[in-house]
Amino acid sequence: MKKILFAFVFVLGSFAAAQAQSGIGIRGGANFSNLDGDLKNESRYENKVGFHGGLTFGIPVVENFFFVQPELLYSTKGFKYEDNEIDVPGLGNLEREGKMNYNYIDVPVLAKIKAGPIYFEAGPQASYLLSVNNKTTEKLDGEPYSSSTKERDIDGLKRFEIGYAAGIGFATNSGISLGVRYNGSLTDFVDKNPEEYFEGDLTNARHSTIMATIGFTFNR
């Protein structure tokens, strides 16, 4: 599967680069992510802010109207989990908050329709999990106390995911675009969920992400 994804990315990039009228661009912005699926304790998981960034390749099929747009993006997903408060004798009130960051390479292939400056996009997406980390922040009596980020073993998690993306945006003649996109997953991201990892509650969980994005297209 890994070789297939890399070959797919290489073919898409080569094809896009060979198009004389292709719009090669860059894209980046904020991710607002959480979990979807059959979760036992949904209230335990809260929205998390992350980011995305990468390359786009706009291939015109019908000039100024219909495009095929493959992309190669680095994207952070995940969730923020419940805050904890502990009264520490001799210190005070210790607040601990944390979030799980799942770092992916996303490869969406979108059909894009332009209606004047407005565009609509939708298509399938393949994702490859690079790493996972758990970031915790502590406050003592409301003041910053400590912060740490620990890498988590990805054993038990699926490296590949299949999903979809759909969005709407606004593009100027100068190549600048602003858009909102939703990323959903068709596959669970946990393969084998040990009981000590959120009490096994993530077995049927899928990533759900809203992207606020800004881009710039060259070769216009």
N, CA, C and O of each residue as an XYZ file, in Angstrom:
880
protein
N       0.817     -1.210      0.000
C       0.000      0.000      0.000
C       0.855      1.265      0.000
O       0.537      2.237     -0.686
N       1.949      1.245      0.780
C       2.823      2.421      0.849
C       3.415      2.735     -0.512
O       3.452      3.893     -0.929
N       3.879      1.700     -1.205
C       4.470      1.907     -2.532
C       3.419      2.409     -3.523
O       3.711      3.230     -4.392
N       2.191      1.903     -3.378
C       1.121      2.334     -4.277
C       0.830      3.812     -4.097
O       0.662      4.536     -5.078
N       0.768      4.280     -2.815
C       0.491      5.689     -2.556
C       1.582      6.577     -3.117
O       1.289      7.583     -3.764
N       2.853      6.218     -2.878
C       3.953      7.038     -3.372
C       3.976      7.067     -4.898
O       4.261      8.101     -5.501
N       3.673      5.916     -5.523
C       3.619      5.885     -6.982
C       2.481      6.754     -7.499
O       2.614      7.427     -8.520
N       1.359      6.731     -6.780
C       0.201      7.549     -7.152
C       0.547      9.029     -7.087
O       0.225      9.794     -7.996
N       1.209      9.425     -5.999
C       1.622     10.828     -5.841
C       2.584     11.234     -6.940
O       2.476     12.332     -7.485
N       3.542     10.345     -7.278
C       4.539     10.655     -8.308
C       3.869     10.834     -9.667
O       4.200     11.757    -10.412
N       2.920      9.940     -9.989
C       2.235     10.047    -11.281
C       1.433     11.336    -11.370
O       1.455     12.020    -12.394
N       0.730     11.663    -10.304
C      -0.067     12.891    -10.297
C       0.816     14.117    -10.460
O       0.494     15.029    -11.221
N       1.935     14.134     -9.736
C       2.832     15.268     -9.836
C       3.451     15.400    -11.208
O       3.568     16.503    -11.743
N       3.851     14.264    -11.782
C       4.455     14.291    -13.108
C       3.455     14.740    -14.161
O       3.787     15.513    -15.059
N       2.223     14.247    -14.043
C       1.200     14.614    -15.021
C       0.883     16.097    -14.933
O       0.756     16.780    -15.949
N       0.756     16.588    -13.703
C       0.431     18.005    -13.533
C       1.552     18.894    -14.041
O       1.294     19.916    -14.677
N       2.794     18.516    -13.768
C       3.925     19.334    -14.198
C       4.047     19.373    -15.712
O       4.585     20.322    -16.283
N       3.536     18.321    -16.357
C       3.654     18.258    -17.816
C       2.587     19.073    -18.529
O       2.689     19.294    -19.736
N       1.583     19.517    -17.820
C       0.516     20.271    -18.453
C       0.923     21.731    -18.638
O       1.214     22.422    -17.661
N       0.946     22.195    -19.865
C       1.398     23.566    -20.140
C       0.514     24.605    -19.483
O       0.987     25.680    -19.113
N      -0.771     24.296    -19.332
C      -1.697     25.269    -18.779
C      -2.129     24.923    -17.356
O      -3.094     25.493    -16.847
N      -1.436     24.012    -16.723
C      -1.802     23.617    -15.373
C      -1.540     24.748    -14.399
O      -0.606     25.532    -14.568
N      -2.388     24.820    -13.365
C      -2.187     25.794    -12.308
C      -1.527     25.142    -11.116
O      -2.195     24.457    -10.342
N      -0.231     25.338    -10.949
C       0.508     24.784     -9.821
C       0.458     25.799     -8.694
O       0.710     26.984     -8.916
N       0.137     25.351     -7.489
C      -0.029     26.312     -6.411
C       0.349     25.779     -5.057
O       0.796     24.641     -4.917
N       0.163     26.625     -4.055
C       0.410     26.277     -2.670
C      -0.866     26.556     -1.874
O      -1.696     27.375     -2.269
N      -1.002     25.856     -0.747
C      -2.204     25.998      0.078
C      -1.828     25.786      1.533
O      -0.949     24.981      1.842
N      -2.493     26.510      2.431
C      -2.260     26.320      3.851
C      -3.366     26.951      4.668
O      -4.146     27.755      4.158
N      -3.432     26.582      5.946
C      -4.461     27.156      6.794
C      -4.684     26.354      8.057
O      -3.831     25.562      8.460
N      -5.840     26.561      8.685
C      -6.160     25.960      9.974
C      -7.053     24.740      9.815
O      -7.903     24.689      8.925
N      -6.850     23.754     10.693
C      -7.715     22.583     10.797
C      -8.489     22.638     12.110
O      -7.927     22.951     13.160
N      -9.772     22.335     12.044
C     -10.599     22.202     13.237
C     -11.096     20.754     13.248
O     -12.009     20.395     12.504
N     -10.486     19.936     14.094
C     -10.697     18.495     14.007
C     -11.269     17.914     15.293
O     -11.147     18.485     16.376
N     -11.899     16.752     15.126
C     -12.423     15.982     16.244
C     -12.652     14.561     15.742
O     -12.161     14.190     14.677
N     -13.392     13.774     16.501
C     -13.665     12.398     16.137
C     -15.126     12.205     15.772
O     -16.010     12.890     16.286
N     -15.361     11.263     14.878
C     -16.701     10.849     14.500
C     -16.748      9.332     14.613
O     -15.706      8.681     14.686
N     -17.950      8.767     14.627
C     -18.062      7.324     14.693
C     -18.834      6.861     15.910
O     -19.524      7.645     16.562
N     -18.709      5.571     16.211
C     -19.445      4.946     17.309
C     -18.628      5.052     18.595
O     -17.981      4.089     19.007
N     -18.661      6.228     19.228
C     -17.895      6.479     20.444
C     -18.785      6.297     21.676
O     -19.952      6.687     21.675
N     -18.222      5.707     22.709
C     -18.992      5.479     23.925
C     -19.163      6.767     24.732
O     -20.208      6.981     25.347
N     -18.152      7.612     24.729
C     -18.169      8.832     25.536
C     -17.825     10.038     24.671
O     -16.721     10.574     24.762
N     -18.768     10.468     23.829
C     -18.506     11.544     22.883
C     -18.131     12.854     23.575
O     -17.320     13.618     23.053
N     -18.715     13.117     24.744
C     -18.446     14.376     25.442
C     -17.007     14.482     25.923
O     -16.544     15.561     26.293
N     -16.318     13.379     25.917
C     -14.931     13.354     26.369
C     -13.988     14.015     25.365
O     -12.901     14.466     25.729
N     -14.410     14.070     24.102
C     -13.541     14.550     23.037
C     -14.016     15.908     22.533
O     -15.192     16.088     22.219
N     -13.093     16.858     22.460
C     -13.424     18.224     22.068
C     -12.651     18.617     20.813
O     -11.656     17.986     20.455
N     -13.129     19.670     20.151
C     -12.475     20.141     18.931
C     -11.052     20.613     19.223
O     -10.780     21.215     20.261
N     -10.163     20.328     18.293
C      -8.759     20.731     18.393
C      -8.376     21.558     17.177
O      -8.836     21.289     16.067
N      -7.539     22.559     17.383
C      -7.046     23.383     16.280
C      -5.683     22.858     15.825
O      -4.783     22.657     16.640
N      -5.544     22.640     14.526
C      -4.270     22.222     13.938
C      -3.995     23.042     12.687
O      -4.453     24.178     12.570
N      -3.249     22.466     11.757
C      -2.923     23.205     10.535
C      -2.696     22.241      9.383
O      -2.558     21.034      9.581
N      -2.659     22.795      8.171
C      -2.341     22.026      6.972
C      -1.552     22.915      6.022
O      -1.601     24.141      6.116
N      -0.826     22.287      5.111
C      -0.082     23.034      4.111
C       0.485     22.100      3.063
O       0.795     20.944      3.349
N       0.620     22.613      1.831
C       1.188     21.770      0.787
C       0.981     22.323     -0.602
O       0.810     23.528     -0.785
N       0.997     21.427     -1.593
C       0.984     21.779     -3.007
C      -0.336     21.385     -3.657
O      -0.971     20.411     -3.252
N      -0.742     22.144     -4.664
C      -1.930     21.832     -5.455
C      -1.566     21.832     -6.934
O      -0.625     22.510     -7.346
N      -2.325     21.058     -7.743
C      -2.091     20.979     -9.180
C      -3.446     21.062     -9.888
O      -4.180     20.076     -9.942
N      -3.770     22.218    -10.420
C      -5.049     22.393    -11.106
C      -4.932     22.060    -12.584
O      -4.248     22.764    -13.327
N      -5.594     20.991    -13.018
C      -5.510     20.526    -14.399
C      -6.822     20.864    -15.110
O      -7.849     20.261    -14.800
N      -6.818     21.810    -16.056
C      -8.068     22.193    -16.713
C      -8.587     21.092    -17.639
O      -7.842     20.537    -18.447
N      -9.883     20.787    -17.502
C     -10.561     19.860    -18.405
C     -11.442     20.658    -19.365
O     -11.395     20.459    -20.579
N     -12.244     21.561    -18.805
C     -12.983     22.548    -19.582
C     -12.492     23.910    -19.105
O     -12.711     24.280    -17.951
N     -11.834     24.654    -19.980
C     -11.136     25.876    -19.597
C     -12.031     26.839    -18.821
O     -13.152     27.148    -19.224
N     -11.488     27.302    -17.684
C     -12.158     28.274    -16.811
C     -13.483     27.788    -16.235
O     -14.283     28.589    -15.753
N     -13.720     26.452    -16.284
C     -14.968     25.944    -15.723
C     -14.768     24.671    -14.903
O     -15.170     24.615    -13.740
N     -14.146     23.640    -15.501
C     -14.016     22.352    -14.817
C     -12.547     21.938    -14.757
O     -11.847     21.946    -15.770
N     -12.091     21.577    -13.563
C     -10.703     21.198    -13.339
C     -10.659     19.893    -12.545
O     -11.594     19.565    -11.813
N      -9.566     19.162    -12.701
C      -9.210     18.077    -11.792
C      -8.016     18.574    -10.983
O      -7.013     19.009    -11.549
N      -8.128     18.507     -9.652
C      -7.092     19.099     -8.808
C      -6.580     18.104     -7.765
O      -7.177     17.984     -6.695
N      -5.491     17.391     -8.050
C      -4.829     16.597     -7.018
C      -4.003     17.511     -6.126
O      -3.522     18.556     -6.564
N      -3.845     17.107     -4.870
C      -3.083     17.893     -3.906
C      -2.203     16.979     -3.061
O      -2.476     15.786     -2.926
N      -1.156     17.545     -2.502
C      -0.272     16.840     -1.580
C      -0.122     17.731     -0.347
O       0.529     18.774     -0.403
N      -0.732     17.311      0.775
C      -0.821     18.166      1.953
C      -0.283     17.463      3.201
O      -0.468     16.259      3.378
N       0.379     18.226      4.055
C       0.682     17.788      5.416
C      -0.433     18.325      6.303
O      -0.741     19.516      6.253
N      -1.045     17.457      7.122
C      -2.232     17.865      7.866
C      -2.225     17.263      9.262
O      -1.997     16.064      9.424
N      -2.476     18.104     10.282
C      -2.558     17.623     11.656
C      -4.023     17.503     12.067
O      -4.793     18.457     11.952
N      -4.391     16.327     12.543
C      -5.764     16.038     12.962
C      -5.741     15.587     14.418
O      -4.699     15.628     15.073
N      -6.909     15.154     14.923
C      -6.955     14.659     16.283
C      -8.040     15.299     17.113
O      -9.087     15.686     16.594
N      -7.789     15.411     18.408
C      -8.801     15.914     19.323
C      -8.163     16.424     20.612
O      -7.032     16.082     20.956
N      -8.916     17.236     21.293
C      -8.546     17.715     22.627
C      -9.366     16.914     23.628
O     -10.575     16.764     23.455
N      -8.718     16.392     24.685
C      -9.481     15.594     25.635
C      -9.743     16.365     26.930
O      -9.205     17.449     27.155
N     -10.579     15.772     27.761
C     -11.093     16.443     28.950
C      -9.994     17.033     29.825
O      -8.940     16.429     30.020
N     -10.265     18.233     30.348
C      -9.344     18.855     31.300
C      -9.503     18.185     32.671
O     -10.581     17.718     33.036
N      -8.393     18.157     33.412
C      -8.413     17.619     34.774
C      -7.929     18.677     35.748
O      -7.039     19.466     35.429
N      -8.512     18.693     36.926
C      -8.076     19.596     37.990
C      -7.730     18.786     39.231
O      -8.473     17.892     39.637
N      -6.595     19.113     39.822
C      -6.119     18.398     41.008
C      -5.682     19.422     42.054
O      -4.954     20.362     41.738
N      -6.120     19.243     43.285
C      -5.633     20.073     44.394
C      -4.368     19.437     44.944
O      -4.401     18.351     45.522
N      -3.242     20.137     44.753
C      -1.946     19.625     45.186
C      -1.571     20.296     46.506
O      -1.363     21.509     46.534
N      -1.480     19.543     47.592
C      -1.127     20.133     48.898
C       0.192     20.899     48.832
O       1.197     20.373     48.355
N       0.183     22.120     49.304
C       1.398     22.930     49.320
C       1.661     23.694     48.042
O       2.522     24.573     48.008
N       0.923     23.365     46.981
C       1.119     24.058     45.702
C      -0.122     24.867     45.302
O      -0.038     26.065     45.031
N      -1.264     24.190     45.271
C      -2.488     24.864     44.856
C      -3.282     24.021     43.889
O      -3.185     22.794     43.894
N      -4.068     24.679     43.058
C      -4.925     23.999     42.096
C      -4.177     23.799     40.779
O      -3.787     24.766     40.125
N      -3.979     22.530     40.394
C      -3.249     22.185     39.172
C      -4.255     21.771     38.092
O      -4.999     20.806     38.266
N      -4.269     22.513     36.974
C      -5.140     22.200     35.842
C      -4.306     21.565     34.729
O      -3.247     22.075     34.363
N      -4.794     20.460     34.205
C      -4.067     19.777     33.128
C      -4.993     19.616     31.923
O      -6.105     19.103     32.042
N      -4.514     20.063     30.764
C      -5.260     19.870     29.520
C      -4.344     19.205     28.504
O      -3.125     19.367     28.550
N      -4.940     18.461     27.594
C      -4.118     17.741     26.629
C      -4.816     17.551     25.306
O      -6.034     17.694     25.205
N      -4.031     17.225     24.283
C      -4.579     16.959     22.963
C      -3.722     15.931     22.248
O      -2.502     15.884     22.410
N      -4.399     15.101     21.444
C      -3.728     14.097     20.634
C      -3.605     14.623     19.211
O      -4.597     15.010     18.593
N      -2.385     14.634     18.701
C      -2.105     15.108     17.344
C      -1.737     13.923     16.452
O      -0.777     13.202     16.721
N      -2.515     13.736     15.390
C      -2.243     12.702     14.403
C      -1.789     13.405     13.120
O      -2.556     14.143     12.500
N      -0.551     13.169     12.736
C       0.072     13.913     11.638
C       0.054     13.079     10.356
O       0.615     11.984     10.307
N      -0.596     13.611      9.326
C      -0.857     12.859      8.097
C      -0.298     13.547      6.860
O      -0.100     14.761      6.833
N      -0.049     12.731      5.835
C       0.067     13.204      4.461
C      -1.261     12.883      3.785
O      -1.647     11.718      3.685
N      -1.957     13.916      3.323
C      -3.236     13.750      2.633
C      -3.046     13.952      1.130
O      -2.337     14.860      0.698
N      -3.696     13.084      0.337
C      -3.652     13.205     -1.118
C      -5.092     13.191     -1.647
O      -5.586     12.143     -2.064
N      -5.768     14.350     -1.633
C      -7.094     14.422     -2.252
C      -6.983     14.592     -3.760
O      -6.033     15.203     -4.250
N      -7.945     14.059     -4.491
C      -8.057     14.278     -5.937
C      -9.467     14.819     -6.170
O     -10.443     14.072     -6.110
N      -9.565     16.119     -6.437
C     -10.844     16.808     -6.413
C     -11.323     17.187     -7.811
O     -10.534     17.586     -8.668
N     -12.612     17.057     -8.021
C     -13.259     17.661     -9.181
C     -13.657     19.074     -8.756
O     -14.315     19.259     -7.732
N     -13.254     20.070     -9.551
C     -13.450     21.469     -9.166
C     -14.207     22.202    -10.263
O     -13.804     22.199    -11.426
N     -15.316     22.831     -9.870
C     -16.145     23.590    -10.811
C     -16.119     25.066    -10.420
O     -16.346     25.411     -9.261
N     -15.843     25.931    -11.390
C     -15.828     27.366    -11.148
C     -17.095     28.005    -11.721
O     -17.489     27.738    -12.856
N     -17.719     28.852    -10.905
C     -18.860     29.641    -11.339
C     -18.513     31.103    -11.086
O     -18.889     31.668    -10.059
N     -17.800     31.706    -12.020
C     -17.258     33.039    -11.791
C     -16.159     32.944    -10.750
O     -15.290     32.079    -10.864
N     -16.165     33.801     -9.739
C     -15.128     33.740     -8.705
C     -15.370     32.633     -7.672
O     -14.478     32.315     -6.885
N     -16.576     32.046     -7.671
C     -16.915     30.999     -6.716
C     -16.536     29.634     -7.290
O     -16.729     29.379     -8.479
N     -15.994     28.758     -6.438
C     -15.697     27.406     -6.890
C     -16.261     26.379     -5.905
O     -16.421     26.649     -4.714
N     -16.553     25.203     -6.437
C     -17.022     24.065     -5.660
C     -16.077     22.895     -5.941
O     -15.615     22.722     -7.069
N     -15.793     22.100     -4.919
C     -14.848     20.999     -5.098
C     -15.281     19.786     -4.277
O     -15.874     19.927     -3.208
N     -14.979     18.600     -4.788
C     -15.301     17.370     -4.074
C     -14.541     16.220     -4.714
O     -14.265     16.239     -5.913
N     -14.204     15.213     -3.901
C     -13.517     14.051     -4.442
C     -12.969     13.150     -3.356
O     -13.090     13.460     -2.170
N     -12.359     12.026     -3.751
C     -11.797     11.074     -2.788
C     -10.463     11.561     -2.236
O      -9.822     12.446     -2.802
N     -10.059     10.960     -1.116
C      -8.795     11.332     -0.488
C      -8.140     10.103      0.131
O      -8.802      9.309      0.800
N      -6.837      9.949     -0.093
C      -6.042      8.921      0.571
C      -5.132      9.601      1.579
O      -4.584     10.667      1.298
N      -4.962      8.989      2.763
C      -4.157      9.587      3.827
C      -3.179      8.566      4.386
O      -3.486      7.379      4.498
N      -1.976      9.062      4.739
C      -0.928      8.202      5.305
C      -0.475      8.790      6.635
O      -0.057      9.947      6.690
N      -0.554      8.009      7.700
C      -0.191      8.462      9.042
C       1.329      8.467      9.219
O       1.990      7.441      9.061
N       1.867      9.643      9.550
C       3.309      9.788      9.763
C       3.706      9.576     11.223
O       4.657      8.849     11.512
N       2.974     10.214     12.145
C       3.345     10.151     13.559
C       2.175     10.582     14.422
O       1.197     11.146     13.932
N       2.292     10.306     15.725
C       1.285     10.693     16.712
C       2.008     11.244     17.933
O       3.014     10.688     18.374
N       1.486     12.341     18.475
C       2.054     12.837     19.733
C       0.956     13.350     20.656
O      -0.108     13.787     20.218
N       1.252     13.279     21.936
C       0.333     13.695     22.983
C       0.928     14.931     23.657
O       1.982     14.849     24.288
N       0.250     16.079     23.521
C       0.746     17.325     24.108
C      -0.089     17.669     25.333
O      -1.314     17.755     25.256
N       0.584     17.865     26.464
C      -0.105     18.239     27.695
C       0.426     19.577     28.200
O       1.615     19.875     28.091
N      -0.479     20.367     28.752
C      -0.143     21.672     29.318
C      -0.736     21.756     30.713
O      -1.884     21.370     30.930
N       0.048     22.260     31.659
C      -0.408     22.382     33.036
C      -0.381     23.833     33.492
O       0.521     24.598     33.151
N      -1.400     24.191     34.277
C      -1.465     25.515     34.887
C      -1.621     25.370     36.388
O      -2.391     24.531     36.856
N      -0.897     26.178     37.147
C      -0.980     26.173     38.602
C      -1.640     27.470     39.042
O      -1.095     28.559     38.858
N      -2.841     27.330     39.634
C      -3.636     28.501     40.033
C      -3.819     29.482     38.869
O      -3.744     30.699     39.045
N      -4.061     28.924     37.676
C      -4.339     29.747     36.505
C      -3.129     30.244     35.759
O      -3.275     30.861     34.704
N      -1.932     29.996     36.270
C      -0.699     30.443     35.622
C       0.007     29.275     34.948
O      -0.003     28.168     35.487
N       0.636     29.492     33.756
C       1.367     28.411     33.082
C       2.386     27.764     34.015
O       3.150     28.452     34.693
N       2.386     26.437     34.038
C       3.258     25.699     34.954
C       4.254     24.799     34.205
O       5.454     24.832     34.476
N       3.743     23.998     33.263
C       4.626     23.139     32.467
C       3.933     22.721     31.182
O       2.709     22.793     31.068
N       4.730     22.285     30.216
C       4.204     21.807     28.947
C       5.132     20.720     28.409
O       6.353     20.842     28.508
N       4.568     19.673     27.848
C       5.387     18.595     27.302
C       4.681     17.946     26.117
O       3.452     17.932     26.037
N       5.478     17.412     25.204
C       4.957     16.696     24.043
C       5.658     15.346     23.962
O       6.885     15.289     23.893
N       4.890     14.262     23.968
C       5.445     12.925     23.937
C       4.983     12.186     22.689
O       3.794     12.162     22.373
N       5.934     11.585     21.985
C       5.594     10.772     20.824
C       4.930      9.474     21.278
O       5.318      8.883     22.286
N       3.924      9.041     20.517
C       3.233      7.797     20.822
C       3.502      6.777     19.730
O       3.518      7.106     18.544
N       3.711      5.541     20.143
C       3.913      4.459     19.176
C       2.661      4.324     18.315
O       1.542      4.372     18.826
N       2.852      4.156     17.019
C       1.695      4.055     16.122
C       1.245      2.608     15.919
O       0.354      2.347     15.110
N       1.848      1.673     16.642
C       1.372      0.293     16.591
C      -0.089      0.258     17.036
O      -0.457      0.876     18.035
N      -0.900     -0.456     16.300
C      -2.318     -0.539     16.599
C      -3.146      0.475     15.836
O      -4.375      0.415     15.854
N      -2.473      1.420     15.157
C      -3.173      2.394     14.330
C      -2.981      2.055     12.856
O      -1.942      1.517     12.473
N      -3.965      2.364     12.035
C      -3.871      2.098     10.607
C      -3.057      3.193      9.935
O      -3.337      4.378     10.122
N      -2.065      2.813      9.165
C      -1.228      3.798      8.483
C      -1.962      4.467      7.326
O      -1.727      5.640      7.033
N      -2.859      3.714      6.661
C      -3.578      4.250      5.507
C      -5.058      4.436      5.822
O      -5.675      3.611      6.495
N      -5.613      5.543      5.320
C      -7.045      5.799      5.445
C      -7.600      6.217      4.085
O      -6.904      6.830      3.275
N      -8.841      5.879      3.858
C      -9.559      6.317      2.667
C     -10.705      7.218      3.116
O     -11.460      6.872      4.026
N     -10.826      8.367      2.475
C     -11.877      9.300      2.858
C     -12.320     10.152      1.687
O     -12.214      9.751      0.528
N     -12.815     11.325      2.007
C     -13.343     12.221      0.983
C     -13.187     13.660      1.449
O     -12.981     13.929      2.633
N     -13.289     14.575      0.499
C     -13.203     16.006      0.797
C     -14.223     16.743     -0.057
O     -14.488     16.357     -1.195
N     -14.792     17.806      0.498
C     -15.735     18.632     -0.247
C     -15.679     20.044      0.308
O     -15.557     20.237      1.517
N     -15.770     21.039     -0.582
C     -15.675     22.407     -0.094
C     -16.177     23.437     -1.080
O     -16.619     23.121     -2.184
N     -16.094     24.676     -0.642
C     -16.509     25.821     -1.442
C     -15.531     26.955     -1.161
O     -14.970     27.042     -0.069
N     -15.330     27.827     -2.155
C     -14.387     28.910     -1.946
C     -14.540     30.035     -2.941
O     -15.436     30.042     -3.786
N     -13.640     30.981     -2.811
C     -13.636     32.182     -3.639
C     -12.227     32.361     -4.187
O     -11.259     32.334     -3.428
N     -12.102     32.545     -5.509
C     -10.797     32.691     -6.150
C     -10.747     33.982     -6.955
O     -11.681     34.291     -7.695
N      -9.657     34.739     -6.812
C      -9.487     35.982     -7.559
C      -8.706     35.721     -8.845
O      -8.087     34.667     -8.994
N      -8.735     36.666     -9.763
C      -7.993     36.540    -11.015
C      -6.482     36.574    -10.798
O      -5.722     36.133    -11.660
N      -6.049     37.088     -9.666
C      -4.622     37.164     -9.370
C      -4.055     35.842     -8.863
O      -2.842     35.713     -8.693
N      -4.934     34.849     -8.616
C      -4.464     33.535     -8.174
C      -4.689     33.256     -6.707
O      -4.453     32.132     -6.264
N      -5.136     34.232     -5.931
C      -5.385     34.033     -4.505
C      -6.767     33.414     -4.302
O      -7.731     33.810     -4.958
N      -6.861     32.453     -3.404
C      -8.142     31.807     -3.119
C      -8.345     31.650     -1.623
O      -7.393     31.478     -0.861
N      -9.605     31.713     -1.219
C     -10.015     31.480      0.168
C     -11.103     30.430      0.146
O     -12.009     30.497     -0.685
N     -11.033     29.452      1.050
C     -12.032     28.405      1.015
C     -12.249     27.711      2.339
O     -11.464     27.845      3.278
N     -13.348     26.959      2.385
C     -13.667     26.096      3.521
C     -13.907     24.696      2.977
O     -14.612     24.518      1.984
N     -13.323     23.713      3.630
C     -13.406     22.336      3.151
C     -13.654     21.393      4.317
O     -13.167     21.616      5.425
N     -14.420     20.333      4.056
C     -14.621     19.290      5.052
C     -13.912     18.022      4.606
O     -14.038     17.600      3.456
N     -13.166     17.418      5.523
C     -12.528     16.124      5.299
C     -13.193     15.079      6.182
O     -13.247     15.241      7.401
N     -13.690     14.027      5.586
C     -14.251     12.916      6.342
C     -13.534     11.629      5.995
O     -12.962     11.505      4.913
N     -13.562     10.674      6.905
C     -12.910      9.389      6.678
C     -13.947      8.286      6.539
O     -14.960      8.282      7.239
N     -13.692      7.360      5.641
C     -14.563      6.205      5.453
C     -14.069      4.997      6.235
O     -14.756      3.978      6.302
N     -12.878      5.104      6.831
C     -12.284      3.986      7.556
C     -11.891      4.425      8.960
O     -11.498      5.574      9.164
N     -11.994      3.517      9.931
C     -11.547      3.781     11.294
C     -10.020      3.887     11.315
O      -9.333      3.183     10.575
N      -9.493      4.776     12.170
C      -8.033      4.942     12.171
C      -7.333      4.039     13.184
O      -6.103      3.984     13.211
N      -8.092      3.335     14.011
C      -7.509      2.404     14.982
C      -7.718      0.979     14.486
O      -8.824      0.598     14.104
N      -6.647      0.203     14.496
C      -6.719     -1.198     14.094
C      -7.004     -2.070     15.310
O      -7.975     -2.826     15.339
N      -6.141     -1.950     16.311
C      -6.325     -2.659     17.577
C      -6.147     -1.648     18.697
O      -5.053     -1.124     18.906
N      -7.234     -1.377     19.420
C      -7.233     -0.342     20.444
C      -7.061     -0.976     21.831
O      -8.002     -1.581     22.344
N      -5.881     -0.850     22.444
C      -5.687     -1.419     23.778
C      -6.550     -0.703     24.814
O      -6.880      0.472     24.657
N      -6.910     -1.425     25.873
C      -7.793     -0.872     26.894
C      -7.194      0.340     27.602
O      -7.929      1.216     28.058
N      -5.874      0.396     27.698
C      -5.260      1.519     28.407
C      -5.234      2.799     27.566
O      -4.908      3.867     28.084
N      -5.568      2.706     26.296
C      -5.587      3.867     25.404
C      -7.014      4.356     25.278
O      -7.767      3.870     24.435
N      -7.392      5.316     26.110
C      -8.753      5.845     26.182
C      -9.780      4.728     26.397
O     -10.867      4.736     25.819
N      -9.402      3.774     27.244
C     -10.276      2.676     27.657
C     -10.884      1.919     26.469
O     -11.993      1.394     26.560
N     -10.158      1.871     25.376
C     -10.637      1.139     24.202
C     -11.759      1.817     23.453
O     -12.409      1.197     22.611
N     -11.999      3.101     23.751
C     -13.149      3.807     23.178
C     -12.943      4.241     21.732
O     -13.901      4.669     21.088
N     -11.728      4.147     21.200
C     -11.444      4.658     19.861
C     -11.506      3.584     18.774
O     -11.125      3.832     17.630
N     -11.982      2.405     19.131
C     -12.004      1.305     18.165
C     -12.783      1.649     16.908
O     -12.366      1.283     15.809
N     -13.901      2.343     17.043
C     -14.744      2.680     15.890
C     -14.717      4.172     15.584
O     -15.719      4.733     15.141
N     -13.587      4.814     15.814
C     -13.470      6.263     15.632
C     -12.882      6.607     14.265
O     -12.036      5.888     13.734
N     -13.352      7.724     13.712
C     -12.844      8.231     12.440
C     -12.541      9.722     12.592
O     -13.188     10.423     13.370
N     -11.555     10.189     11.842
C     -11.213     11.609     11.865
C     -12.273     12.431     11.129
O     -12.816     12.002     10.111
N     -12.553     13.611     11.660
C     -13.497     14.548     11.052
C     -12.876     15.938     11.152
O     -12.591     16.411     12.252
N     -12.664     16.594     10.010
C     -11.880     17.833      9.994
C     -12.506     18.889      9.094
O     -12.879     18.612      7.954
N     -12.615     20.100      9.622
C     -12.992     21.268      8.821
C     -11.738     22.100      8.594
O     -11.002     22.399      9.534
N     -11.500     22.474      7.336
C     -10.302     23.226      6.975
C     -10.680     24.631      6.506
O     -11.531     24.798      5.632
N     -10.044     25.623      7.093
C     -10.128     26.998      6.591
C      -8.811     27.269      5.888
O      -7.756     27.256      6.523
N      -8.856     27.514      4.585
C      -7.636     27.475      3.790
C      -7.463     28.692      2.895
O      -8.436     29.273      2.413
N      -6.217     29.062      2.684
C      -5.869     30.122      1.745
C      -4.821     29.565      0.785
O      -3.903     28.853      1.192
N      -4.972     29.899     -0.490
C      -4.041     29.364     -1.476
C      -3.616     30.391     -2.497
O      -4.208     31.464     -2.615
N      -2.577     30.040     -3.234
C      -2.129     30.876     -4.342
C      -1.739     29.979     -5.493
O      -0.972     29.032     -5.319
N      -2.272     30.278     -6.687
C      -2.010     29.477     -7.878
C      -1.102     30.233     -8.828
O      -1.355     31.394     -9.150
N      -0.022     29.561     -9.285
C       0.912     30.128    -10.253
C       0.470     29.740    -11.671
O      -0.526     29.036    -11.842
N       1.192     30.188    -12.657
C       0.954     29.816    -14.061
C      -0.450     30.130    -14.527
O      -1.057     29.338    -15.248
N      -0.968     31.262    -14.131
C      -2.307     31.659    -14.552
C      -2.238     32.524    -15.795
O      -3.272     32.958    -16.303
